[in-house]
Amino acid sequence: MTSSYFVRKPNRLPRSRYVGHNWYFVTACTEARQLLFSRSELVEILLNFLRAKCCSCSFDVYAYCFMPDHAHLELVGLSGNSDLIVLLHDFKGVATAQARDIGIRNLWEKSSHDHILREEDNHDAVAWYIFDNPVRKGLVKDPRDWPYSGSWMFDWKRAVAPPGKYVPPWR
């Protein structure tokens, strides 16, 4: 009798690819896609911890958007030691503990989705893909009206969206 089984392809690149001066597009979902990020108190807590962890891990945030059940981040490694895996692990861990303090259990899905942006990827187009998420989901007509989006690197509400649209490689 033969047995067959499915061998799952690893969903992560080698660890070394997540360290250094890289740009990343990250999506982190809430556990069971709960609509937790509709709570401004929680989003403010998460943004404060994200800022602290980015500072300690040498990252900046080019674009972010907290949707009701997930968050998109365009992150920039600022040094040769910038480690995305450490940043996300620490951020999600501290955020989970703080969420418990306001009565939220099981904040995050176990993993997150990440994409290392290539040199030819237009960083502004990726940012606008993130900012336009609430529009695509029918939550607002103008991305500037969504209260849980922003950038720590430029005044995105005054910026003009680039002419080319970013299409994530997994779409």
Helices and strands as residue ranges (DSSP letters): G 15-18, E 23-29, G 31-33, G 36-38, H 40-57, E 59-66, E 70-77, H 84-101, E 113-116, H 123-131, H 133-136, G 143-145, E 149-150
